[in-house]
Amino acid sequence: MATSIRLNPETERRLDSLATRTGRTKAFYLREIIERGLEDMEDYYLAAGVVERLRQGDERVYSAADARKDLGLED
């Protein structure tokens, strides 16, 4: 899928420099950045959704003791 983005001049210069110095394409580095960053973004935004549901009382909270009991990990 082709996608275009606008980069600020400094970011573009750094990307150009990295690509030139390593012999890889800018597209290679952009894919790497997106793939690595996407996992972090998913973690953040999915966690933020859970926090919001907790605040609204729509998400159940378990104590450590309850979790151990439910999982059969009591001493």
N, C-alpha and C positions, 0 to 999 in steps of 0.2 A: 504494500500500500504506500503510495507516495504521499508525503506530508511535507508541508513547508512551514518554517518558523523564521521569525525575525530575531536576530541576535544583536545585542548592543555591540558597538565597534570593538571594545576591549575584549569581550568574549570571543568574537569572531577572530581577532588577531591571535589570541591564545590558542584557539582551536586550529587555525592555519599553521601556526608555529609547531604545535605538537604533531600534526599530521606530516608536515615537511620533515621535521627532525627524526621521526620514527619510520617514515616510508609507508604509513598507513593512510587510509582515506579519512576525510572528515566524517563521512557517513558511518564508518566503522566506530569512531569514537562517540558519535551521537547515539548510535544503537546501544553501545555499552553503557553510556550514561543513563539512558532511558530505562534499559532493562534492570540495571542495579538500583536506580532510584525509584522505579515503580514499586518494588517490594516495600521499600520504606514508606512510600506514600500510601499504599494499601494498608499497611500496619497502622499508620497514624490515623487515617480517616475511618477505618473500621473500628479502631479503639475509641475514637471520638464519638462514634455512633453509640457504642456501648455505654460510655459515660453519660451521654444525653439520656439514654433509656433508664439508666440508674437514677439520674436526677428526677425523672418523671415518674419513677416508681414502676416502670414497665419491665424491669430486669430483676430477677431474684438474686439475692446476695446470700452466700453460704459462709458460715464461720469455718475456721480451720477444723474445729472439733466435729462439726457436722460433716464436713467433707471426708475426714478420716473415717468416721462412723459409716457413712454411705459407701465408702470404698473398701470397707472391711480392714482398715489399717489400725484399728484401736489396739493398744497394748494389752 
